[in-house]
Amino acid sequence: MLFDTHVHLNDEQFKDDLEEVIARAKANGVEYMVVVGFDRKTIMKALQLADEYEFIYASVGWHPVDAIDMTEEDFVWLEEVAAHPKVVALGEMGLDYHWDKSPKDIQKKVFRQQISLAKKLQLPIIIHNRDATQDVVQILQEENAQEVGGIMHCFSGSPEVAKQCLELNFYISLGGPVTFKNAKKPKEVAQEVPLDRLLIETDCPYLAPHPFRGKRNEPGYVKLVAEQIAEIKGLSFDEIAETTTRNAKKLFGID
C-alpha cells in the first residue's frame, strides 16, 4: 500500500491518458494520492478529481512563482475552496528564487498569508522551496507554522536543514531524485530522517525516478522511490510502504 503525497494529475500532460495512468498506479499498489492545485485552474481540476475518485484527495494553494498574480479575490476564494471535504492541506506554497517572475517581497507576503490561513483552518501546509531555504525556514519560524506542520515537498536540502524542518513539525518528503545515482544529499536525508517523519511522492509529471529520468513521471513510479529508500535504510519495501502511508494518513487526517 503506497501513498503518493504530491501529484499533478491536473497537469495538461495527463489529459489524453489519465484513466490509464491511474490504473497503472493502482496496479503498482498506490492506494492514495493528493493532487496539488496551485492556481485557479489547477485547483478546480484537483477538486474535480477528488470528487471523481474515492482514493484521491486535494491540496489547494498558490504557487510562489505566480504570487504576483494573486489578488485579494483569489485569497478569499482560496479559503472558500479549502472548505471542500476532500481538501486535506493548503499548498503548495513557499518561495522560489530560481524563476524571477514574482519579486521576493511579494512571494514572502503571499507565503505568510497562506500560513496564516492554514492556522485559521487548522490544515497542514505543503512547502515548495527552490533556492530559498534560509528564507523559507525563517518565515516558518516567524509565523509559528509548527502549529499546523506539514510537508517539505520534494526535499532537496541537507540533513542539517531537514533537522530544522523536523523541529518545526514538518515531515520530509522524498521523490524521484533520491533514486538518481549522483544524488548524494537526498540519499543522506533518507538515511538520517526518522522513519515516522518520512513521506514519499512523485511530483508527477516532473522529476521521474531512475530509470525513467527525463521522461514524464506518473504516480505508479512512487514504488521506485519507496524501493530506493528501503535499500538506503536497510529495511523491507513493505515497512517503508506501510509506514509512509500511515504517516501521510495521520498528517492529512484520513481514516
C-alpha positions in Angstrom: 0.0 0.0 0.0 1.6 3.3 -1.2 0.6 6.9 -0.7 1.8 9.4 -3.3 1.6 12.6 -1.3 2.2 15.0 -4.3 0.9 14.5 -7.8 -0.2 16.9 -10.5 -2.7 14.7 -12.3 -4.3 18.1 -13.0 -1.5 18.8 -15.5 -2.2 19.0 -19.2 0.4 16.2 -19.8 -2.2 13.7 -18.4 -5.2 14.9 -20.4 -5.1 12.1 -23.0 -4.5 9.1 -20.8 -5.5 9.9 -17.3 -7.5 6.7 -16.8 -4.5 4.5 -17.9 -2.2 6.4 -15.6 -4.5 5.9 -12.6 -4.9 2.2 -13.5 -1.1 1.8 -13.6 -0.8 3.5 -10.2 -3.3 1.1 -8.7 -1.6 -1.9 -10.3 1.7 -0.7 -8.6 0.0 -0.6 -5.2 -0.8 3.2 -4.9 -3.8 3.3 -2.7 -3.9 7.1 -2.1 -2.9 10.3 -3.8 -3.0 14.0 -3.1 -3.5 16.1 -6.2 -1.9 19.5 -5.6 -3.5 22.7 -7.1 -1.5 25.9 -7.2 -3.7 28.4 -9.1 -7.4 28.7 -10.0 -7.3 26.3 -13.0 -5.3 23.6 -11.3 -7.2 23.9 -8.0 -10.5 23.4 -9.8 -9.2 20.3 -11.6 -7.8 18.9 -8.3 -11.2 19.2 -6.7 -12.9 17.6 -9.7 -10.5 14.6 -9.5 -11.1 14.4 -5.7 -14.8 14.3 -6.3 -14.5 11.7 -9.0 -12.2 9.2 -7.3 -12.6 7.9 -3.8 -8.8 7.5 -3.2 -7.8 10.9 -4.5 -7.6 13.9 -2.2 -6.7 17.5 -2.9 -4.4 20.3 -1.6 -5.1 23.9 -2.6 -2.7 26.8 -2.6 -0.9 29.5 -4.5 2.5 28.8 -6.1 5.3 31.3 -5.3 6.2 31.7 -8.9 2.7 33.1 -9.5 2.5 35.1 -6.3 2.4 38.4 -8.3 -0.8 37.3 -10.0 -2.7 36.6 -6.7 -5.5 39.1 -5.9 -7.5 39.6 -2.7 -10.4 37.9 -4.5 -8.2 34.9 -5.1 -7.3 34.7 -1.5 -10.9 34.9 -0.4 -11.8 32.2 -2.9 -8.9 30.0 -1.7 -10.4 30.0 1.8 -13.8 29.0 0.3 -12.5 26.1 -1.7 -10.4 24.9 1.2 -13.7 24.0 2.9 -14.2 21.2 0.4 -14.5 17.9 2.4 -11.6 16.3 0.5 -9.1 19.1 0.8 -6.5 17.8 3.3 -3.8 20.5 3.1 -3.0 24.0 1.9 -0.3 24.4 -0.7 1.8 24.2 -2.5 3.1 27.5 -1.1 6.5 28.8 -0.3 9.4 30.6 -2.1 11.0 30.1 -5.5 14.1 32.2 -6.2 15.0 30.2 -9.3 12.5 32.0 -11.5 12.2 35.8 -11.3 8.5 36.3 -12.3 7.4 37.3 -8.8 9.5 39.7 -6.7 10.8 38.2 -3.4 8.8 40.6 -1.2 5.5 39.6 -2.9 6.4 35.9 -2.6 7.0 36.3 1.1 3.8 38.2 1.6 1.7 35.6 -0.2 3.5 32.8 1.7 2.8 34.4 5.1 -0.9 35.0 4.2 -1.3 31.3 3.3 0.4 30.1 6.5 -2.0 32.4 8.4 -4.9 30.9 6.6 -3.7 27.3 7.3 -3.6 28.1 11.0 -7.1 29.6 10.9 -8.4 26.4 9.1 -6.2 24.0 11.0 -4.8 22.4 7.8 -1.2 21.2 7.3 0.8 23.0 4.6 2.8 21.8 1.7 6.0 23.7 1.1 7.6 24.5 -2.2 11.2 25.7 -1.8 13.6 26.4 -4.6 16.9 28.2 -3.9 15.3 29.9 -0.9 16.0 27.6 2.1 17.1 30.2 4.6 14.1 32.5 4.0 11.6 29.6 3.9 12.8 28.3 7.3 12.9 31.8 8.8 9.3 32.5 7.7 8.0 29.2 9.0 9.6 30.0 12.4 8.3 33.6 12.5 4.8 32.6 11.5 4.7 29.7 14.0 4.0 27.2 11.2 4.7 24.4 13.6 1.1 24.9 14.9 -0.1 23.1 11.8 3.1 21.5 10.5 3.1 19.9 7.0 5.4 18.7 4.3 8.7 19.8 2.9 7.8 18.7 -0.6 10.4 17.1 -2.8 13.1 17.9 -0.2 16.5 18.7 -1.7 18.3 20.2 1.3 20.9 18.9 3.6 20.4 16.6 6.6 21.0 19.7 8.8 18.2 21.6 7.2 16.0 18.5 7.4 16.6 18.5 11.1 15.5 22.2 11.4 12.3 21.3 9.5 11.6 18.3 11.7 11.9 20.6 14.7 9.2 22.8 13.1 6.8 19.8 13.0 7.3 19.1 9.3 7.6 15.8 7.5 10.3 15.3 4.9 9.0 14.1 1.6 11.4 12.5 -1.0 10.7 11.9 -4.6 12.5 10.8 -7.8 15.8 12.5 -7.1 16.6 10.0 -4.3 16.9 7.3 -7.0 19.5 9.3 -9.1 23.0 7.9 -8.9 24.6 11.2 -8.2 22.0 12.4 -5.6 24.2 12.5 -2.5 22.1 14.8 -0.3 18.7 13.1 -0.8 20.3 9.7 0.0 21.9 11.2 3.1 18.5 12.6 4.1 16.7 9.3 3.5 19.3 7.7 5.8 19.0 10.2 8.6 15.3 11.2 8.8 13.4 9.1 11.3 11.0 6.7 9.6 8.0 8.1 11.4 8.7 11.5 9.8 9.2 10.4 6.2 6.8 10.7 3.2 7.2 9.7 -0.5 5.9 11.4 -3.6 6.4 11.6 -7.3 5.6 15.3 -8.1 4.5 13.9 -11.4 4.7 14.7 -14.3 8.1 16.1 -13.1 11.2 14.5 -11.7 10.7 10.9 -12.8 12.9 8.5 -10.9 15.6 6.3 -12.4 15.3 4.5 -14.9 12.6 6.9 -16.3 14.7 10.1 -15.6 13.9 12.8 -18.2 10.6 11.2 -19.2 7.0 12.0 -17.9 6.6 10.9 -14.3 3.5 9.2 -13.0 2.1 8.1 -9.6 2.9 4.4 -10.2 6.6 5.3 -10.1 6.4 6.2 -6.4 7.1 2.5 -5.9 10.6 3.1 -7.2 11.1 5.8 -4.6 10.0 3.5 -1.8 12.2 0.7 -3.0 15.3 3.1 -3.0 14.6 4.4 0.5 14.1 0.8 1.7 17.6 -0.1 0.3 19.2 3.0 1.8 17.6 2.4 5.3 18.2 -1.4 5.2 14.5 -2.1 5.7 11.9 -4.1 3.7 9.9 -2.4 1.0 6.7 -3.3 2.9 7.9 -1.5 6.0 8.7 1.7 4.0 5.3 1.4 2.2 3.3 0.8 5.3 5.0 3.4 7.5 5.0 6.3 4.9 1.3 5.6 4.2 0.5 5.6 7.9 2.5 8.9 8.3 0.6 10.5 5.4 -2.9 9.4 6.6 -2.0 10.8 10.1 -0.9 14.1 8.7 -3.8 14.5 6.4 -6.4 13.2 8.9 -7.5 10.4 6.6 -9.0 7.4 8.5 
